[in-house]
């Protein structure tokens, strides 16, 4: 699927594929409409390096 050039610079929700004018509106949408998805995944998500990741100092 090819998107028109008009929508290329607008943020898009990856859960419902709705487009928004700016990132703030996208963030508000995700907090209101997809609140249960993010609450469930934030509690299960571990923020640590994956096996095999190399840290460069």
PDB file with SEQRES, HELIX, SHEET and CRYST1 records, atoms N, CA, C and O in Angstrom:
SEQRES   1 A   57  UNK UNK UNK UNK UNK UNK UNK UNK UNK UNK UNK UNK UNK          
SEQRES   2 A   57  UNK UNK UNK UNK UNK UNK UNK UNK UNK UNK UNK UNK UNK          
SEQRES   3 A   57  UNK UNK UNK UNK UNK UNK UNK UNK UNK UNK UNK UNK UNK          
SEQRES   4 A   57  UNK UNK UNK UNK UNK UNK UNK UNK UNK UNK UNK UNK UNK          
SEQRES   5 A   57  UNK UNK UNK UNK UNK                                          
HELIX    1 AA1 UNK A    5  UNK A    7  5                                   3    
HELIX    2 AA2 UNK A   23  UNK A   33  1                                  11    
HELIX    3 AA3 UNK A   35  UNK A   44  1                                  10    
CRYST1    1.000    1.000    1.000  90.00  90.00  90.00 P 1           1          
ATOM      1  N   UNK A   1       0.839  -1.175   0.000  1.00  0.00           N  
ATOM      2  CA  UNK A   1       0.000   0.000   0.000  1.00  0.00           C  
ATOM      3  C   UNK A   1       0.887   1.242   0.000  1.00  0.00           C  
ATOM      4  O   UNK A   1       1.838   1.327   0.777  1.00  0.00           O  
ATOM      5  N   UNK A   2       0.587   2.177  -0.844  1.00  0.00           N  
ATOM      6  CA  UNK A   2       1.368   3.401  -0.952  1.00  0.00           C  
ATOM      7  C   UNK A   2       0.554   4.557  -0.381  1.00  0.00           C  
ATOM      8  O   UNK A   2      -0.592   4.777  -0.773  1.00  0.00           O  
ATOM      9  N   UNK A   3       1.160   5.293   0.552  1.00  0.00           N  
ATOM     10  CA  UNK A   3       0.488   6.440   1.138  1.00  0.00           C  
ATOM     11  C   UNK A   3       0.711   7.668   0.272  1.00  0.00           C  
ATOM     12  O   UNK A   3       1.769   7.809  -0.339  1.00  0.00           O  
ATOM     13  N   UNK A   4      -0.262   8.547   0.213  1.00  0.00           N  
ATOM     14  CA  UNK A   4      -0.050   9.790  -0.532  1.00  0.00           C  
ATOM     15  C   UNK A   4       0.971  10.667   0.183  1.00  0.00           C  
ATOM     16  O   UNK A   4       1.123  10.583   1.402  1.00  0.00           O  
ATOM     17  N   UNK A   5       1.660  11.494  -0.563  1.00  0.00           N  
ATOM     18  CA  UNK A   5       2.685  12.359   0.006  1.00  0.00           C  
ATOM     19  C   UNK A   5       2.124  13.333   1.041  1.00  0.00           C  
ATOM     20  O   UNK A   5       2.872  13.831   1.882  1.00  0.00           O  
ATOM     21  N   UNK A   6       0.842  13.609   0.994  1.00  0.00           N  
ATOM     22  CA  UNK A   6       0.220  14.546   1.920  1.00  0.00           C  
ATOM     23  C   UNK A   6       0.282  14.026   3.354  1.00  0.00           C  
ATOM     24  O   UNK A   6       0.461  14.811   4.285  1.00  0.00           O  
ATOM     25  N   UNK A   7       0.139  12.729   3.543  1.00  0.00           N  
ATOM     26  CA  UNK A   7       0.080  12.138   4.880  1.00  0.00           C  
ATOM     27  C   UNK A   7       1.440  11.681   5.396  1.00  0.00           C  
ATOM     28  O   UNK A   7       1.523  11.152   6.505  1.00  0.00           O  
ATOM     29  N   UNK A   8       2.490  11.868   4.634  1.00  0.00           N  
ATOM     30  CA  UNK A   8       3.778  11.325   5.007  1.00  0.00           C  
ATOM     31  C   UNK A   8       4.371  11.956   6.267  1.00  0.00           C  
ATOM     32  O   UNK A   8       5.081  11.281   7.013  1.00  0.00           O  
ATOM     33  N   UNK A   9       4.098  13.210   6.511  1.00  0.00           N  
ATOM     34  CA  UNK A   9       4.706  13.899   7.647  1.00  0.00           C  
ATOM     35  C   UNK A   9       3.846  13.862   8.906  1.00  0.00           C  
ATOM     36  O   UNK A   9       4.263  14.373   9.945  1.00  0.00           O  
ATOM     37  N   UNK A  10       2.666  13.273   8.837  1.00  0.00           N  
ATOM     38  CA  UNK A  10       1.764  13.235   9.992  1.00  0.00           C  
ATOM     39  C   UNK A  10       1.967  11.946  10.774  1.00  0.00           C  
ATOM     40  O   UNK A  10       2.117  10.880  10.177  1.00  0.00           O  
ATOM     41  N   UNK A  11       1.974  12.029  12.122  1.00  0.00           N  
ATOM     42  CA  UNK A  11       2.109  10.808  12.931  1.00  0.00           C  
ATOM     43  C   UNK A  11       0.867   9.929  12.804  1.00  0.00           C  
ATOM     44  O   UNK A  11      -0.238  10.420  12.577  1.00  0.00           O  
ATOM     45  N   UNK A  12       1.069   8.634  12.953  1.00  0.00           N  
ATOM     46  CA  UNK A  12      -0.004   7.677  12.779  1.00  0.00           C  
ATOM     47  C   UNK A  12       0.006   6.690  13.942  1.00  0.00           C  
ATOM     48  O   UNK A  12       1.067   6.230  14.361  1.00  0.00           O  
ATOM     49  N   UNK A  13      -1.158   6.372  14.453  1.00  0.00           N  
ATOM     50  CA  UNK A  13      -1.284   5.394  15.536  1.00  0.00           C  
ATOM     51  C   UNK A  13      -1.033   4.005  14.965  1.00  0.00           C  
ATOM     52  O   UNK A  13      -1.683   3.605  13.999  1.00  0.00           O  
ATOM     53  N   UNK A  14      -0.097   3.268  15.553  1.00  0.00           N  
ATOM     54  CA  UNK A  14       0.227   1.946  15.029  1.00  0.00           C  
ATOM     55  C   UNK A  14      -0.765   0.882  15.458  1.00  0.00           C  
ATOM     56  O   UNK A  14      -0.682  -0.255  14.994  1.00  0.00           O  
ATOM     57  N   UNK A  15      -1.705   1.224  16.334  1.00  0.00           N  
ATOM     58  CA  UNK A  15      -2.707   0.256  16.751  1.00  0.00           C  
ATOM     59  C   UNK A  15      -3.963   0.319  15.885  1.00  0.00           C  
ATOM     60  O   UNK A  15      -4.512  -0.719  15.516  1.00  0.00           O  
ATOM     61  N   UNK A  16      -4.423   1.528  15.557  1.00  0.00           N  
ATOM     62  CA  UNK A  16      -5.652   1.655  14.774  1.00  0.00           C  
ATOM     63  C   UNK A  16      -5.432   2.352  13.434  1.00  0.00           C  
ATOM     64  O   UNK A  16      -6.369   2.476  12.644  1.00  0.00           O  
ATOM     65  N   UNK A  17      -4.215   2.804  13.168  1.00  0.00           N  
ATOM     66  CA  UNK A  17      -3.822   3.414  11.899  1.00  0.00           C  
ATOM     67  C   UNK A  17      -4.537   4.723  11.599  1.00  0.00           C  
ATOM     68  O   UNK A  17      -4.702   5.075  10.432  1.00  0.00           O  
ATOM     69  N   UNK A  18      -4.960   5.444  12.615  1.00  0.00           N  
ATOM     70  CA  UNK A  18      -5.538   6.776  12.432  1.00  0.00           C  
ATOM     71  C   UNK A  18      -4.410   7.794  12.355  1.00  0.00           C  
ATOM     72  O   UNK A  18      -3.418   7.682  13.076  1.00  0.00           O  
ATOM     73  N   UNK A  19      -4.559   8.792  11.481  1.00  0.00           N  
ATOM     74  CA  UNK A  19      -3.564   9.841  11.355  1.00  0.00           C  
ATOM     75  C   UNK A  19      -3.912  11.037  12.216  1.00  0.00           C  
ATOM     76  O   UNK A  19      -5.089  11.291  12.474  1.00  0.00           O  
ATOM     77  N   UNK A  20      -2.905  11.780  12.666  1.00  0.00           N  
ATOM     78  CA  UNK A  20      -3.104  12.937  13.535  1.00  0.00           C  
ATOM     79  C   UNK A  20      -2.259  14.104  13.063  1.00  0.00           C  
ATOM     80  O   UNK A  20      -1.283  13.919  12.337  1.00  0.00           O  
ATOM     81  N   UNK A  21      -2.632  15.300  13.471  1.00  0.00           N  
ATOM     82  CA  UNK A  21      -1.938  16.511  13.043  1.00  0.00           C  
ATOM     83  C   UNK A  21      -0.556  16.642  13.677  1.00  0.00           C  
ATOM     84  O   UNK A  21       0.384  17.104  13.030  1.00  0.00           O  
ATOM     85  N   UNK A  22      -0.430  16.235  14.948  1.00  0.00           N  
ATOM     86  CA  UNK A  22       0.863  16.349  15.628  1.00  0.00           C  
ATOM     87  C   UNK A  22       1.009  15.227  16.664  1.00  0.00           C  
ATOM     88  O   UNK A  22       0.076  14.465  16.913  1.00  0.00           O  
ATOM     89  N   UNK A  23       2.183  15.150  17.249  1.00  0.00           N  
ATOM     90  CA  UNK A  23       2.496  14.068  18.180  1.00  0.00           C  
ATOM     91  C   UNK A  23       1.683  14.198  19.468  1.00  0.00           C  
ATOM     92  O   UNK A  23       1.317  13.189  20.071  1.00  0.00           O  
ATOM     93  N   UNK A  24       1.398  15.422  19.892  1.00  0.00           N  
ATOM     94  CA  UNK A  24       0.622  15.607  21.126  1.00  0.00           C  
ATOM     95  C   UNK A  24      -0.772  15.008  20.987  1.00  0.00           C  
ATOM     96  O   UNK A  24      -1.261  14.355  21.909  1.00  0.00           O  
ATOM     97  N   UNK A  25      -1.420  15.227  19.832  1.00  0.00           N  
ATOM     98  CA  UNK A  25      -2.754  14.662  19.616  1.00  0.00           C  
ATOM     99  C   UNK A  25      -2.698  13.137  19.539  1.00  0.00           C  
ATOM    100  O   UNK A  25      -3.604  12.451  20.013  1.00  0.00           O  
ATOM    101  N   UNK A  26      -1.642  12.619  18.945  1.00  0.00           N  
ATOM    102  CA  UNK A  26      -1.458  11.167  18.901  1.00  0.00           C  
ATOM    103  C   UNK A  26      -1.291  10.609  20.309  1.00  0.00           C  
ATOM    104  O   UNK A  26      -1.881   9.581  20.643  1.00  0.00           O  
ATOM    105  N   UNK A  27      -0.496  11.274  21.131  1.00  0.00           N  
ATOM    106  CA  UNK A  27      -0.266  10.830  22.511  1.00  0.00           C  
ATOM    107  C   UNK A  27      -1.566  10.855  23.300  1.00  0.00           C  
ATOM    108  O   UNK A  27      -1.848   9.917  24.047  1.00  0.00           O  
ATOM    109  N   UNK A  28      -2.368  11.913  23.150  1.00  0.00           N  
ATOM    110  CA  UNK A  28      -3.657  12.003  23.838  1.00  0.00           C  
ATOM    111  C   UNK A  28      -4.581  10.873  23.393  1.00  0.00           C  
ATOM    112  O   UNK A  28      -5.249  10.250  24.217  1.00  0.00           O  
ATOM    113  N   UNK A  29      -4.616  10.610  22.088  1.00  0.00           N  
ATOM    114  CA  UNK A  29      -5.449   9.542  21.536  1.00  0.00           C  
ATOM    115  C   UNK A  29      -5.062   8.193  22.150  1.00  0.00           C  
ATOM    116  O   UNK A  29      -5.927   7.420  22.561  1.00  0.00           O  
ATOM    117  N   UNK A  30      -3.761   7.921  22.207  1.00  0.00           N  
ATOM    118  CA  UNK A  30      -3.314   6.636  22.740  1.00  0.00           C  
ATOM    119  C   UNK A  30      -3.610   6.514  24.225  1.00  0.00           C  
ATOM    120  O   UNK A  30      -3.915   5.422  24.704  1.00  0.00           O  
ATOM    121  N   UNK A  31      -3.526   7.609  24.959  1.00  0.00           N  
ATOM    122  CA  UNK A  31      -3.825   7.560  26.391  1.00  0.00           C  
ATOM    123  C   UNK A  31      -5.310   7.390  26.664  1.00  0.00           C  
ATOM    124  O   UNK A  31      -5.682   6.802  27.679  1.00  0.00           O  
ATOM    125  N   UNK A  32      -6.164   7.890  25.782  1.00  0.00           N  
ATOM    126  CA  UNK A  32      -7.598   7.786  25.990  1.00  0.00           C  
ATOM    127  C   UNK A  32      -8.184   6.504  25.395  1.00  0.00           C  
ATOM    128  O   UNK A  32      -8.896   5.773  26.084  1.00  0.00           O  
ATOM    129  N   UNK A  33      -7.896   6.233  24.144  1.00  0.00           N  
ATOM    130  CA  UNK A  33      -8.535   5.126  23.439  1.00  0.00           C  
ATOM    131  C   UNK A  33      -7.854   3.787  23.714  1.00  0.00           C  
ATOM    132  O   UNK A  33      -8.534   2.775  23.883  1.00  0.00           O  
ATOM    133  N   UNK A  34      -6.533   3.769  23.760  1.00  0.00           N  
ATOM    134  CA  UNK A  34      -5.787   2.523  23.904  1.00  0.00           C  
ATOM    135  C   UNK A  34      -5.147   2.402  25.289  1.00  0.00           C  
ATOM    136  O   UNK A  34      -4.091   1.786  25.433  1.00  0.00           O  
ATOM    137  N   UNK A  35      -5.773   2.982  26.291  1.00  0.00           N  
ATOM    138  CA  UNK A  35      -5.225   3.017  27.640  1.00  0.00           C  
ATOM    139  C   UNK A  35      -4.977   1.615  28.188  1.00  0.00           C  
ATOM    140  O   UNK A  35      -3.934   1.361  28.791  1.00  0.00           O  
ATOM    141  N   UNK A  36      -5.930   0.702  27.983  1.00  0.00           N  
ATOM    142  CA  UNK A  36      -5.786  -0.655  28.509  1.00  0.00           C  
ATOM    143  C   UNK A  36      -4.627  -1.397  27.855  1.00  0.00           C  
ATOM    144  O   UNK A  36      -3.948  -2.173  28.526  1.00  0.00           O  
ATOM    145  N   UNK A  37      -4.386  -1.184  26.584  1.00  0.00           N  
ATOM    146  CA  UNK A  37      -3.272  -1.838  25.892  1.00  0.00           C  
ATOM    147  C   UNK A  37      -1.934  -1.404  26.483  1.00  0.00           C  
ATOM    148  O   UNK A  37      -1.071  -2.237  26.758  1.00  0.00           O  
ATOM    149  N   UNK A  38      -1.769  -0.096  26.677  1.00  0.00           N  
ATOM    150  CA  UNK A  38      -0.499   0.408  27.183  1.00  0.00           C  
ATOM    151  C   UNK A  38      -0.288   0.053  28.656  1.00  0.00           C  
ATOM    152  O   UNK A  38       0.843  -0.217  29.059  1.00  0.00           O  
ATOM    153  N   UNK A  39      -1.332   0.048  29.456  1.00  0.00           N  
ATOM    154  CA  UNK A  39      -1.193  -0.347  30.860  1.00  0.00           C  
ATOM    155  C   UNK A  39      -0.778  -1.809  30.975  1.00  0.00           C  
ATOM    156  O   UNK A  39       0.079  -2.148  31.791  1.00  0.00           O  
ATOM    157  N   UNK A  40      -1.370  -2.664  30.175  1.00  0.00           N  
ATOM    158  CA  UNK A  40      -1.048  -4.090  30.210  1.00  0.00           C  
ATOM    159  C   UNK A  40       0.392  -4.322  29.762  1.00  0.00           C  
ATOM    160  O   UNK A  40       1.129  -5.067  30.409  1.00  0.00           O  
ATOM    161  N   UNK A  41       0.797  -3.696  28.667  1.00  0.00           N  
ATOM    162  CA  UNK A  41       2.129  -3.942  28.123  1.00  0.00           C  
ATOM    163  C   UNK A  41       3.228  -3.242  28.914  1.00  0.00           C  
ATOM    164  O   UNK A  41       4.353  -3.740  28.956  1.00  0.00           O  
ATOM    165  N   UNK A  42       2.943  -2.118  29.534  1.00  0.00           N  
ATOM    166  CA  UNK A  42       3.965  -1.449  30.339  1.00  0.00           C  
ATOM    167  C   UNK A  42       4.328  -2.271  31.574  1.00  0.00           C  
ATOM    168  O   UNK A  42       5.482  -2.273  32.003  1.00  0.00           O  
ATOM    169  N   UNK A  43       3.349  -2.966  32.142  1.00  0.00           N  
ATOM    170  CA  UNK A  43       3.632  -3.766  33.323  1.00  0.00           C  
ATOM    171  C   UNK A  43       4.417  -5.028  32.962  1.00  0.00           C  
ATOM    172  O   UNK A  43       5.179  -5.533  33.787  1.00  0.00           O  
ATOM    173  N   UNK A  44       4.244  -5.543  31.741  1.00  0.00           N  
ATOM    174  CA  UNK A  44       4.945  -6.752  31.316  1.00  0.00           C  
ATOM    175  C   UNK A  44       6.299  -6.457  30.672  1.00  0.00           C  
ATOM    176  O   UNK A  44       7.156  -7.336  30.584  1.00  0.00           O  
ATOM    177  N   UNK A  45       6.483  -5.233  30.231  1.00  0.00           N  
ATOM    178  CA  UNK A  45       7.671  -4.884  29.466  1.00  0.00           C  
ATOM    179  C   UNK A  45       8.879  -4.698  30.379  1.00  0.00           C  
ATOM    180  O   UNK A  45       8.824  -3.949  31.355  1.00  0.00           O  
ATOM    181  N   UNK A  46       9.969  -5.387  30.050  1.00  0.00           N  
ATOM    182  CA  UNK A  46      11.212  -5.228  30.781  1.00  0.00           C  
ATOM    183  C   UNK A  46      12.145  -4.370  29.931  1.00  0.00           C  
ATOM    184  O   UNK A  46      12.344  -4.663  28.752  1.00  0.00           O  
ATOM    185  N   UNK A  47      12.706  -3.337  30.498  1.00  0.00           N  
ATOM    186  CA  UNK A  47      13.631  -2.457  29.795  1.00  0.00           C  
ATOM    187  C   UNK A  47      15.055  -2.847  30.152  1.00  0.00           C  
ATOM    188  O   UNK A  47      15.646  -2.302  31.084  1.00  0.00           O  
ATOM    189  N   UNK A  48      15.593  -3.788  29.408  1.00  0.00           N  
ATOM    190  CA  UNK A  48      16.971  -4.210  29.627  1.00  0.00           C  
ATOM    191  C   UNK A  48      17.551  -4.621  28.275  1.00  0.00           C  
ATOM    192  O   UNK A  48      16.798  -4.884  27.337  1.00  0.00           O  
ATOM    193  N   UNK A  49      18.862  -4.680  28.164  1.00  0.00           N  
ATOM    194  CA  UNK A  49      19.473  -5.061  26.894  1.00  0.00           C  
ATOM    195  C   UNK A  49      19.108  -6.495  26.503  1.00  0.00           C  
ATOM    196  O   UNK A  49      18.955  -7.370  27.354  1.00  0.00           O  
ATOM    197  N   UNK A  50      18.977  -6.704  25.221  1.00  0.00           N  
ATOM    198  CA  UNK A  50      18.698  -8.041  24.708  1.00  0.00           C  
ATOM    199  C   UNK A  50      19.971  -8.889  24.775  1.00  0.00           C  
ATOM    200  O   UNK A  50      21.072  -8.339  24.768  1.00  0.00           O  
ATOM    201  N   UNK A  51      19.843 -10.190  24.837  1.00  0.00           N  
ATOM    202  CA  UNK A  51      21.025 -11.051  24.844  1.00  0.00           C  
ATOM    203  C   UNK A  51      21.859 -10.806  23.585  1.00  0.00           C  
ATOM    204  O   UNK A  51      21.332 -10.784  22.473  1.00  0.00           O  
ATOM    205  N   UNK A  52      23.146 -10.626  23.774  1.00  0.00           N  
ATOM    206  CA  UNK A  52      24.037 -10.391  22.651  1.00  0.00           C  
ATOM    207  C   UNK A  52      24.287  -8.932  22.341  1.00  0.00           C  
ATOM    208  O   UNK A  52      25.127  -8.621  21.497  1.00  0.00           O  
ATOM    209  N   UNK A  53      23.577  -8.019  23.006  1.00  0.00           N  
ATOM    210  CA  UNK A  53      23.826  -6.591  22.804  1.00  0.00           C  
ATOM    211  C   UNK A  53      25.182  -6.213  23.370  1.00  0.00           C  
ATOM    212  O   UNK A  53      25.595  -6.717  24.415  1.00  0.00           O  
ATOM    213  N   UNK A  54      25.865  -5.329  22.677  1.00  0.00           N  
ATOM    214  CA  UNK A  54      27.185  -4.891  23.086  1.00  0.00           C  
ATOM    215  C   UNK A  54      27.098  -3.435  23.505  1.00  0.00           C  
ATOM    216  O   UNK A  54      26.570  -2.609  22.760  1.00  0.00           O  
ATOM    217  N   UNK A  55      27.604  -3.106  24.680  1.00  0.00           N  
ATOM    218  CA  UNK A  55      27.620  -1.738  25.161  1.00  0.00           C  
ATOM    219  C   UNK A  55      28.963  -1.116  24.808  1.00  0.00           C  
ATOM    220  O   UNK A  55      30.017  -1.683  25.097  1.00  0.00           O  
ATOM    221  N   UNK A  56      28.915   0.058  24.180  1.00  0.00           N  
ATOM    222  CA  UNK A  56      30.137   0.746  23.787  1.00  0.00           C  
ATOM    223  C   UNK A  56      30.355   1.917  24.738  1.00  0.00           C  
ATOM    224  O   UNK A  56      29.463   2.743  24.933  1.00  0.00           O  
ATOM    225  N   UNK A  57      31.543   1.980  25.326  1.00  0.00           N  
ATOM    226  CA  UNK A  57      31.856   3.070  26.254  1.00  0.00           C  
ATOM    227  C   UNK A  57      32.716   4.092  25.569  1.00  0.00           C  
ATOM    228  O   UNK A  57      33.091   5.093  26.179  1.00  0.00           O  
TER     229      UNK A  57                                                      
END                                                                             
